[in-house]
Amino acid sequence: MNLETKEMTMNCPKCNGLMYMERLSDFFIIFHAWKCINCGIVVDKTIQDNRAKSTASV
């Protein structure tokens, strides 16, 4: 799963449903993340990096 691509849809890693890019904000920070239409899971660059680090240490 690569969040840097120009693709605007992808499959959910949890339920294999359709995901789309959504603009989110956290008070002062505006960022984009993938959100699943079926289960609602949100995956952004930080989540992706942390999962990669945790699986690499195992």
PDB file of N, CA, C and O in Angstrom:
ATOM      1  N   MET A   1       0.855  -1.179   0.000  1.00  0.00           N
ATOM      2  CA  MET A   1       0.000   0.000   0.000  1.00  0.00           C
ATOM      3  C   MET A   1       0.894   1.233   0.000  1.00  0.00           C
ATOM      4  O   MET A   1       1.695   1.420   0.916  1.00  0.00           O
ATOM      5  N   ASN A   2       0.764   2.054  -0.996  1.00  0.00           N
ATOM      6  CA  ASN A   2       1.585   3.244  -1.128  1.00  0.00           C
ATOM      7  C   ASN A   2       0.683   4.468  -1.181  1.00  0.00           C
ATOM      8  O   ASN A   2      -0.096   4.626  -2.121  1.00  0.00           O
ATOM      9  N   LEU A   3       0.783   5.336  -0.178  1.00  0.00           N
ATOM     10  CA  LEU A   3      -0.066   6.517  -0.111  1.00  0.00           C
ATOM     11  C   LEU A   3       0.438   7.646  -0.991  1.00  0.00           C
ATOM     12  O   LEU A   3      -0.256   8.648  -1.165  1.00  0.00           O
ATOM     13  N   GLU A   4       1.623   7.504  -1.545  1.00  0.00           N
ATOM     14  CA  GLU A   4       2.207   8.556  -2.352  1.00  0.00           C
ATOM     15  C   GLU A   4       1.730   8.528  -3.810  1.00  0.00           C
ATOM     16  O   GLU A   4       2.042   9.442  -4.573  1.00  0.00           O
ATOM     17  N   THR A   5       0.990   7.508  -4.200  1.00  0.00           N
ATOM     18  CA  THR A   5       0.581   7.380  -5.594  1.00  0.00           C
ATOM     19  C   THR A   5      -0.516   8.372  -5.937  1.00  0.00           C
ATOM     20  O   THR A   5      -1.143   8.951  -5.050  1.00  0.00           O
ATOM     21  N   LYS A   6      -0.741   8.564  -7.225  1.00  0.00           N
ATOM     22  CA  LYS A   6      -1.770   9.469  -7.714  1.00  0.00           C
ATOM     23  C   LYS A   6      -3.121   8.775  -7.843  1.00  0.00           C
ATOM     24  O   LYS A   6      -4.102   9.408  -8.232  1.00  0.00           O
ATOM     25  N   GLU A   7      -3.187   7.478  -7.521  1.00  0.00           N
ATOM     26  CA  GLU A   7      -4.448   6.759  -7.597  1.00  0.00           C
ATOM     27  C   GLU A   7      -5.417   7.322  -6.562  1.00  0.00           C
ATOM     28  O   GLU A   7      -5.017   7.672  -5.451  1.00  0.00           O
ATOM     29  N   MET A   8      -6.674   7.405  -6.929  1.00  0.00           N
ATOM     30  CA  MET A   8      -7.661   7.982  -6.025  1.00  0.00           C
ATOM     31  C   MET A   8      -8.512   6.926  -5.327  1.00  0.00           C
ATOM     32  O   MET A   8      -9.331   7.281  -4.480  1.00  0.00           O
ATOM     33  N   THR A   9      -8.351   5.640  -5.648  1.00  0.00           N
ATOM     34  CA  THR A   9      -9.033   4.560  -4.942  1.00  0.00           C
ATOM     35  C   THR A   9      -8.064   3.410  -4.725  1.00  0.00           C
ATOM     36  O   THR A   9      -7.064   3.277  -5.431  1.00  0.00           O
ATOM     37  N   MET A  10      -8.377   2.588  -3.744  1.00  0.00           N
ATOM     38  CA  MET A  10      -7.592   1.398  -3.470  1.00  0.00           C
ATOM     39  C   MET A  10      -8.442   0.442  -2.659  1.00  0.00           C
ATOM     40  O   MET A  10      -9.560   0.787  -2.276  1.00  0.00           O
ATOM     41  N   ASN A  11      -7.934  -0.768  -2.386  1.00  0.00           N
ATOM     42  CA  ASN A  11      -8.660  -1.751  -1.594  1.00  0.00           C
ATOM     43  C   ASN A  11      -8.256  -1.661  -0.131  1.00  0.00           C
ATOM     44  O   ASN A  11      -7.093  -1.420   0.191  1.00  0.00           O
ATOM     45  N   CYS A  12      -9.221  -1.855   0.739  1.00  0.00           N
ATOM     46  CA  CYS A  12      -9.008  -1.789   2.188  1.00  0.00           C
ATOM     47  C   CYS A  12      -8.171  -2.979   2.658  1.00  0.00           C
ATOM     48  O   CYS A  12      -8.435  -4.110   2.252  1.00  0.00           O
ATOM     49  N   PRO A  13      -7.155  -2.741   3.514  1.00  0.00           N
ATOM     50  CA  PRO A  13      -6.350  -3.850   4.029  1.00  0.00           C
ATOM     51  C   PRO A  13      -7.116  -4.708   5.038  1.00  0.00           C
ATOM     52  O   PRO A  13      -6.707  -5.836   5.317  1.00  0.00           O
ATOM     53  N   LYS A  14      -8.221  -4.193   5.591  1.00  0.00           N
ATOM     54  CA  LYS A  14      -8.997  -4.916   6.600  1.00  0.00           C
ATOM     55  C   LYS A  14     -10.115  -5.756   5.981  1.00  0.00           C
ATOM     56  O   LYS A  14     -10.235  -6.944   6.284  1.00  0.00           O
ATOM     57  N   CYS A  15     -10.940  -5.147   5.111  1.00  0.00           N
ATOM     58  CA  CYS A  15     -12.118  -5.836   4.575  1.00  0.00           C
ATOM     59  C   CYS A  15     -12.105  -5.975   3.057  1.00  0.00           C
ATOM     60  O   CYS A  15     -13.035  -6.542   2.484  1.00  0.00           O
ATOM     61  N   ASN A  16     -11.067  -5.467   2.400  1.00  0.00           N
ATOM     62  CA  ASN A  16     -10.919  -5.494   0.948  1.00  0.00           C
ATOM     63  C   ASN A  16     -11.980  -4.645   0.235  1.00  0.00           C
ATOM     64  O   ASN A  16     -12.230  -4.832  -0.956  1.00  0.00           O
ATOM     65  N   GLY A  17     -12.593  -3.722   0.959  1.00  0.00           N
ATOM     66  CA  GLY A  17     -13.578  -2.825   0.368  1.00  0.00           C
ATOM     67  C   GLY A  17     -12.916  -1.655  -0.336  1.00  0.00           C
ATOM     68  O   GLY A  17     -11.691  -1.535  -0.354  1.00  0.00           O
ATOM     69  N   LEU A  18     -13.729  -0.809  -0.908  1.00  0.00           N
ATOM     70  CA  LEU A  18     -13.252   0.351  -1.647  1.00  0.00           C
ATOM     71  C   LEU A  18     -12.820   1.462  -0.689  1.00  0.00           C
ATOM     72  O   LEU A  18     -13.548   1.802   0.244  1.00  0.00           O
ATOM     73  N   MET A  19     -11.646   2.019  -0.921  1.00  0.00           N
ATOM     74  CA  MET A  19     -11.156   3.146  -0.130  1.00  0.00           C
ATOM     75  C   MET A  19     -11.031   4.365  -1.027  1.00  0.00           C
ATOM     76  O   MET A  19     -10.824   4.238  -2.234  1.00  0.00           O
ATOM     77  N   TYR A  20     -11.155   5.536  -0.441  1.00  0.00           N
ATOM     78  CA  TYR A  20     -11.008   6.781  -1.187  1.00  0.00           C
ATOM     79  C   TYR A  20     -10.192   7.764  -0.361  1.00  0.00           C
ATOM     80  O   TYR A  20     -10.099   7.637   0.860  1.00  0.00           O
ATOM     81  N   MET A  21      -9.604   8.742  -1.035  1.00  0.00           N
ATOM     82  CA  MET A  21      -8.781   9.745  -0.363  1.00  0.00           C
ATOM     83  C   MET A  21      -9.694  10.805   0.238  1.00  0.00           C
ATOM     84  O   MET A  21     -10.564  11.353  -0.439  1.00  0.00           O
ATOM     85  N   GLU A  22      -9.479  11.086   1.536  1.00  0.00           N
ATOM     86  CA  GLU A  22     -10.290  12.082   2.214  1.00  0.00           C
ATOM     87  C   GLU A  22      -9.400  13.132   2.873  1.00  0.00           C
ATOM     88  O   GLU A  22      -8.335  12.805   3.396  1.00  0.00           O
ATOM     89  N   ARG A  23      -9.827  14.373   2.848  1.00  0.00           N
ATOM     90  CA  ARG A  23      -9.107  15.468   3.488  1.00  0.00           C
ATOM     91  C   ARG A  23      -9.584  15.567   4.931  1.00  0.00           C
ATOM     92  O   ARG A  23     -10.776  15.736   5.187  1.00  0.00           O
ATOM     93  N   LEU A  24      -8.651  15.461   5.872  1.00  0.00           N
ATOM     94  CA  LEU A  24      -8.956  15.503   7.306  1.00  0.00           C
ATOM     95  C   LEU A  24      -8.175  16.634   7.955  1.00  0.00           C
ATOM     96  O   LEU A  24      -7.181  17.107   7.404  1.00  0.00           O
ATOM     97  N   SER A  25      -8.626  17.064   9.121  1.00  0.00           N
ATOM     98  CA  SER A  25      -7.894  18.102   9.850  1.00  0.00           C
ATOM     99  C   SER A  25      -7.878  17.785  11.335  1.00  0.00           C
ATOM    100  O   SER A  25      -8.801  17.173  11.873  1.00  0.00           O
ATOM    101  N   ASP A  26      -6.808  18.217  11.980  1.00  0.00           N
ATOM    102  CA  ASP A  26      -6.621  18.040  13.414  1.00  0.00           C
ATOM    103  C   ASP A  26      -6.219  19.392  13.993  1.00  0.00           C
ATOM    104  O   ASP A  26      -5.034  19.649  14.202  1.00  0.00           O
ATOM    105  N   PHE A  27      -7.178  20.239  14.248  1.00  0.00           N
ATOM    106  CA  PHE A  27      -7.012  21.609  14.714  1.00  0.00           C
ATOM    107  C   PHE A  27      -6.185  22.455  13.751  1.00  0.00           C
ATOM    108  O   PHE A  27      -6.753  23.247  12.999  1.00  0.00           O
ATOM    109  N   PHE A  28      -4.863  22.313  13.752  1.00  0.00           N
ATOM    110  CA  PHE A  28      -4.000  23.158  12.929  1.00  0.00           C
ATOM    111  C   PHE A  28      -3.447  22.446  11.700  1.00  0.00           C
ATOM    112  O   PHE A  28      -2.988  23.095  10.761  1.00  0.00           O
ATOM    113  N   ILE A  29      -3.487  21.130  11.700  1.00  0.00           N
ATOM    114  CA  ILE A  29      -2.878  20.349  10.630  1.00  0.00           C
ATOM    115  C   ILE A  29      -3.961  19.813   9.690  1.00  0.00           C
ATOM    116  O   ILE A  29      -4.959  19.250  10.140  1.00  0.00           O
ATOM    117  N   ILE A  30      -3.759  19.989   8.404  1.00  0.00           N
ATOM    118  CA  ILE A  30      -4.642  19.410   7.398  1.00  0.00           C
ATOM    119  C   ILE A  30      -3.852  18.332   6.674  1.00  0.00           C
ATOM    120  O   ILE A  30      -2.736  18.574   6.213  1.00  0.00           O
ATOM    121  N   PHE A  31      -4.439  17.127   6.574  1.00  0.00           N
ATOM    122  CA  PHE A  31      -3.750  16.025   5.916  1.00  0.00           C
ATOM    123  C   PHE A  31      -4.754  15.184   5.140  1.00  0.00           C
ATOM    124  O   PHE A  31      -5.966  15.306   5.320  1.00  0.00           O
ATOM    125  N   HIS A  32      -4.222  14.327   4.274  1.00  0.00           N
ATOM    126  CA  HIS A  32      -5.055  13.440   3.476  1.00  0.00           C
ATOM    127  C   HIS A  32      -4.809  12.004   3.916  1.00  0.00           C
ATOM    128  O   HIS A  32      -3.678  11.624   4.217  1.00  0.00           O
ATOM    129  N   ALA A  33      -5.879  11.207   3.951  1.00  0.00           N
ATOM    130  CA  ALA A  33      -5.774   9.812   4.343  1.00  0.00           C
ATOM    131  C   ALA A  33      -6.779   8.994   3.543  1.00  0.00           C
ATOM    132  O   ALA A  33      -7.751   9.523   3.005  1.00  0.00           O
ATOM    133  N   TRP A  34      -6.519   7.689   3.478  1.00  0.00           N
ATOM    134  CA  TRP A  34      -7.442   6.770   2.818  1.00  0.00           C
ATOM    135  C   TRP A  34      -8.513   6.358   3.822  1.00  0.00           C
ATOM    136  O   TRP A  34      -8.193   6.059   4.972  1.00  0.00           O
ATOM    137  N   LYS A  35      -9.771   6.337   3.408  1.00  0.00           N
ATOM    138  CA  LYS A  35     -10.885   5.917   4.267  1.00  0.00           C
ATOM    139  C   LYS A  35     -11.710   4.873   3.524  1.00  0.00           C
ATOM    140  O   LYS A  35     -12.022   5.041   2.345  1.00  0.00           O
ATOM    141  N   CYS A  36     -12.060   3.797   4.220  1.00  0.00           N
ATOM    142  CA  CYS A  36     -12.825   2.702   3.631  1.00  0.00           C
ATOM    143  C   CYS A  36     -14.321   3.020   3.682  1.00  0.00           C
ATOM    144  O   CYS A  36     -14.841   3.464   4.706  1.00  0.00           O
ATOM    145  N   ILE A  37     -14.995   2.785   2.569  1.00  0.00           N
ATOM    146  CA  ILE A  37     -16.437   3.005   2.501  1.00  0.00           C
ATOM    147  C   ILE A  37     -17.185   1.944   3.312  1.00  0.00           C
ATOM    148  O   ILE A  37     -18.229   2.244   3.892  1.00  0.00           O
ATOM    149  N   ASN A  38     -16.671   0.710   3.363  1.00  0.00           N
ATOM    150  CA  ASN A  38     -17.357  -0.386   4.057  1.00  0.00           C
ATOM    151  C   ASN A  38     -17.179  -0.352   5.569  1.00  0.00           C
ATOM    152  O   ASN A  38     -18.164  -0.268   6.304  1.00  0.00           O
ATOM    153  N   CYS A  39     -15.929  -0.416   6.047  1.00  0.00           N
ATOM    154  CA  CYS A  39     -15.685  -0.559   7.484  1.00  0.00           C
ATOM    155  C   CYS A  39     -15.257   0.732   8.166  1.00  0.00           C
ATOM    156  O   CYS A  39     -15.253   0.794   9.395  1.00  0.00           O
ATOM    157  N   GLY A  40     -14.899   1.761   7.412  1.00  0.00           N
ATOM    158  CA  GLY A  40     -14.560   3.054   7.996  1.00  0.00           C
ATOM    159  C   GLY A  40     -13.135   3.209   8.475  1.00  0.00           C
ATOM    160  O   GLY A  40     -12.796   4.244   9.049  1.00  0.00           O
ATOM    161  N   ILE A  41     -12.280   2.207   8.259  1.00  0.00           N
ATOM    162  CA  ILE A  41     -10.888   2.315   8.692  1.00  0.00           C
ATOM    163  C   ILE A  41     -10.201   3.477   7.960  1.00  0.00           C
ATOM    164  O   ILE A  41     -10.446   3.712   6.776  1.00  0.00           O
ATOM    165  N   VAL A  42      -9.348   4.191   8.680  1.00  0.00           N
ATOM    166  CA  VAL A  42      -8.595   5.312   8.116  1.00  0.00           C
ATOM    167  C   VAL A  42      -7.114   4.953   8.158  1.00  0.00           C
ATOM    168  O   VAL A  42      -6.608   4.534   9.199  1.00  0.00           O
ATOM    169  N   VAL A  43      -6.417   5.113   7.038  1.00  0.00           N
ATOM    170  CA  VAL A  43      -4.987   4.823   6.954  1.00  0.00           C
ATOM    171  C   VAL A  43      -4.304   6.029   6.326  1.00  0.00           C
ATOM    172  O   VAL A  43      -4.655   6.450   5.224  1.00  0.00           O
ATOM    173  N   ASP A  44      -3.320   6.584   7.042  1.00  0.00           N
ATOM    174  CA  ASP A  44      -2.547   7.698   6.499  1.00  0.00           C
ATOM    175  C   ASP A  44      -1.066   7.327   6.486  1.00  0.00           C
ATOM    176  O   ASP A  44      -0.699   6.210   6.853  1.00  0.00           O
ATOM    177  N   LYS A  45      -0.233   8.242   6.072  1.00  0.00           N
ATOM    178  CA  LYS A  45       1.208   7.996   5.943  1.00  0.00           C
ATOM    179  C   LYS A  45       1.829   7.595   7.288  1.00  0.00           C
ATOM    180  O   LYS A  45       2.663   6.691   7.329  1.00  0.00           O
ATOM    181  N   THR A  46       1.445   8.240   8.369  1.00  0.00           N
ATOM    182  CA  THR A  46       1.990   7.928   9.696  1.00  0.00           C
ATOM    183  C   THR A  46       1.606   6.517  10.126  1.00  0.00           C
ATOM    184  O   THR A  46       2.449   5.776  10.632  1.00  0.00           O
ATOM    185  N   ILE A  47       0.358   6.140   9.934  1.00  0.00           N
ATOM    186  CA  ILE A  47      -0.091   4.789  10.282  1.00  0.00           C
ATOM    187  C   ILE A  47       0.664   3.761   9.457  1.00  0.00           C
ATOM    188  O   ILE A  47       1.110   2.743   9.988  1.00  0.00           O
ATOM    189  N   GLN A  48       0.810   4.017   8.175  1.00  0.00           N
ATOM    190  CA  GLN A  48       1.527   3.109   7.284  1.00  0.00           C
ATOM    191  C   GLN A  48       2.978   2.936   7.736  1.00  0.00           C
ATOM    192  O   GLN A  48       3.478   1.813   7.785  1.00  0.00           O
ATOM    193  N   ASP A  49       3.652   4.032   8.065  1.00  0.00           N
ATOM    194  CA  ASP A  49       5.058   3.967   8.512  1.00  0.00           C
ATOM    195  C   ASP A  49       5.187   3.206   9.833  1.00  0.00           C
ATOM    196  O   ASP A  49       6.104   2.400   9.986  1.00  0.00           O
ATOM    197  N   ASN A  50       4.298   3.444  10.773  1.00  0.00           N
ATOM    198  CA  ASN A  50       4.360   2.765  12.068  1.00  0.00           C
ATOM    199  C   ASN A  50       4.118   1.266  11.924  1.00  0.00           C
ATOM    200  O   ASN A  50       4.773   0.469  12.595  1.00  0.00           O
ATOM    201  N   ARG A  51       3.194   0.875  11.063  1.00  0.00           N
ATOM    202  CA  ARG A  51       2.955  -0.565  10.832  1.00  0.00           C
ATOM    203  C   ARG A  51       4.172  -1.214  10.195  1.00  0.00           C
ATOM    204  O   ARG A  51       4.525  -2.341  10.543  1.00  0.00           O
ATOM    205  N   ALA A  52       4.811  -0.525   9.277  1.00  0.00           N
ATOM    206  CA  ALA A  52       6.010  -1.077   8.631  1.00  0.00           C
ATOM    207  C   ALA A  52       7.135  -1.256   9.651  1.00  0.00           C
ATOM    208  O   ALA A  52       7.849  -2.258   9.607  1.00  0.00           O
ATOM    209  N   LYS A  53       7.301  -0.308  10.563  1.00  0.00           N
ATOM    210  CA  LYS A  53       8.338  -0.414  11.599  1.00  0.00           C
ATOM    211  C   LYS A  53       8.057  -1.548  12.561  1.00  0.00           C
ATOM    212  O   LYS A  53       8.980  -2.264  12.950  1.00  0.00           O
ATOM    213  N   SER A  54       6.791  -1.732  12.962  1.00  0.00           N
ATOM    214  CA  SER A  54       6.471  -2.762  13.936  1.00  0.00           C
ATOM    215  C   SER A  54       6.611  -4.172  13.344  1.00  0.00           C
ATOM    216  O   SER A  54       7.005  -5.098  14.054  1.00  0.00           O
ATOM    217  N   THR A  55       6.297  -4.345  12.062  1.00  0.00           N
ATOM    218  CA  THR A  55       6.472  -5.653  11.443  1.00  0.00           C
ATOM    219  C   THR A  55       7.934  -5.928  11.110  1.00  0.00           C
ATOM    220  O   THR A  55       8.327  -7.092  11.041  1.00  0.00           O
ATOM    221  N   ALA A  56       8.741  -4.912  10.904  1.00  0.00           N
ATOM    222  CA  ALA A  56      10.161  -5.110  10.593  1.00  0.00           C
ATOM    223  C   ALA A  56      10.934  -5.572  11.822  1.00  0.00           C
ATOM    224  O   ALA A  56      11.951  -6.251  11.680  1.00  0.00           O
ATOM    225  N   SER A  57      10.483  -5.225  13.017  1.00  0.00           N
ATOM    226  CA  SER A  57      11.206  -5.595  14.231  1.00  0.00           C
ATOM    227  C   SER A  57      10.889  -7.008  14.692  1.00  0.00           C
ATOM    228  O   SER A  57      11.570  -7.524  15.578  1.00  0.00           O
ATOM    229  N   VAL A  58       9.881  -7.648  14.120  1.00  0.00           N
ATOM    230  CA  VAL A  58       9.471  -8.998  14.535  1.00  0.00           C
ATOM    231  C   VAL A  58      10.324 -10.041  13.917  1.00  0.00           C
ATOM    232  O   VAL A  58      10.117 -11.230  14.159  1.00  0.00           O
TER     233      VAL A  58
END
